[in-house]
Amino acid sequence: MNDGHHRTDIYPGLEVSIVLKHDQHTGRLTRGIVKDILTRSATHPHGIKVRLMDGQVGRVQKIETE
């Protein structure tokens, strides 16, 4: 699945769409490249939390590249 809920599917350099904290109510997605994985657990129901190369932090909603 490419929904961003499994930590094993996400790695630095991967292009993803995330939802930022202040966009959670609108569902607006922000696209970027993963710099760091912040969630320690193997899965998360709302998406794995990551930091993008530009410093933005949010939960992965969609993996853009394989």
C-alpha beads as a LAMMPS data file, in Angstrom:
LAMMPS data file: protein, C-alpha beads

66 atoms
65 bonds

1 atom types
1 bond types

-500.0 500.0 xlo xhi
-500.0 500.0 ylo yhi
-500.0 500.0 zlo zhi

Masses

1 110.0

Atoms # bond

1 1 1 0.000 0.000 0.000
2 1 1 1.217 3.486 -0.816
3 1 1 -0.823 5.355 1.766
4 1 1 2.060 6.285 4.085
5 1 1 0.851 4.343 7.118
6 1 1 3.770 1.864 7.196
7 1 1 7.223 3.050 8.257
8 1 1 8.973 0.417 6.110
9 1 1 7.569 2.057 2.932
10 1 1 9.140 5.449 3.732
11 1 1 12.806 6.436 3.502
12 1 1 14.907 9.596 3.066
13 1 1 14.850 10.861 -0.514
14 1 1 11.326 9.578 -1.214
15 1 1 8.830 12.013 -2.758
16 1 1 5.619 12.151 -0.710
17 1 1 2.524 14.247 -0.064
18 1 1 1.995 15.173 3.584
19 1 1 -0.704 16.963 5.538
20 1 1 0.691 19.718 7.753
21 1 1 -0.739 20.186 11.270
22 1 1 -2.531 23.436 10.357
23 1 1 -3.966 21.842 7.187
24 1 1 -5.478 18.796 8.906
25 1 1 -8.983 20.284 8.948
26 1 1 -8.891 21.085 5.204
27 1 1 -6.920 18.024 4.061
28 1 1 -4.622 20.215 1.925
29 1 1 -1.511 18.256 0.914
30 1 1 2.057 19.503 0.628
31 1 1 4.476 17.680 -1.656
32 1 1 8.154 17.246 -0.871
33 1 1 11.155 14.989 -0.349
34 1 1 11.597 13.107 2.955
35 1 1 14.606 14.204 5.011
36 1 1 13.864 12.470 8.350
37 1 1 11.332 9.939 9.625
38 1 1 9.985 11.120 12.976
39 1 1 7.518 8.317 13.860
40 1 1 9.232 5.484 15.731
41 1 1 6.421 2.905 15.541
42 1 1 6.072 0.546 12.554
43 1 1 2.637 1.886 11.622
44 1 1 0.438 4.874 12.439
45 1 1 -3.287 5.215 11.628
46 1 1 -2.941 8.883 10.573
47 1 1 0.279 8.424 8.600
48 1 1 3.976 8.312 9.423
49 1 1 5.297 11.698 10.582
50 1 1 8.223 12.994 8.530
51 1 1 10.347 16.124 8.076
52 1 1 10.737 17.279 4.485
53 1 1 13.959 18.695 3.014
54 1 1 12.516 22.227 3.411
55 1 1 11.902 21.649 7.144
56 1 1 8.126 21.211 7.076
57 1 1 6.735 18.443 9.305
58 1 1 3.597 16.455 8.661
59 1 1 2.052 13.022 8.235
60 1 1 2.452 11.108 4.964
61 1 1 -0.839 10.744 3.117
62 1 1 0.498 9.520 -0.215
63 1 1 3.762 8.170 -1.609
64 1 1 4.427 9.879 -4.948
65 1 1 7.328 7.750 -6.211
66 1 1 8.371 4.152 -5.822

Bonds

1 1 1 2
2 1 2 3
3 1 3 4
4 1 4 5
5 1 5 6
6 1 6 7
7 1 7 8
8 1 8 9
9 1 9 10
10 1 10 11
11 1 11 12
12 1 12 13
13 1 13 14
14 1 14 15
15 1 15 16
16 1 16 17
17 1 17 18
18 1 18 19
19 1 19 20
20 1 20 21
21 1 21 22
22 1 22 23
23 1 23 24
24 1 24 25
25 1 25 26
26 1 26 27
27 1 27 28
28 1 28 29
29 1 29 30
30 1 30 31
31 1 31 32
32 1 32 33
33 1 33 34
34 1 34 35
35 1 35 36
36 1 36 37
37 1 37 38
38 1 38 39
39 1 39 40
40 1 40 41
41 1 41 42
42 1 42 43
43 1 43 44
44 1 44 45
45 1 45 46
46 1 46 47
47 1 47 48
48 1 48 49
49 1 49 50
50 1 50 51
51 1 51 52
52 1 52 53
53 1 53 54
54 1 54 55
55 1 55 56
56 1 56 57
57 1 57 58
58 1 58 59
59 1 59 60
60 1 60 61
61 1 61 62
62 1 62 63
63 1 63 64
64 1 64 65
65 1 65 66
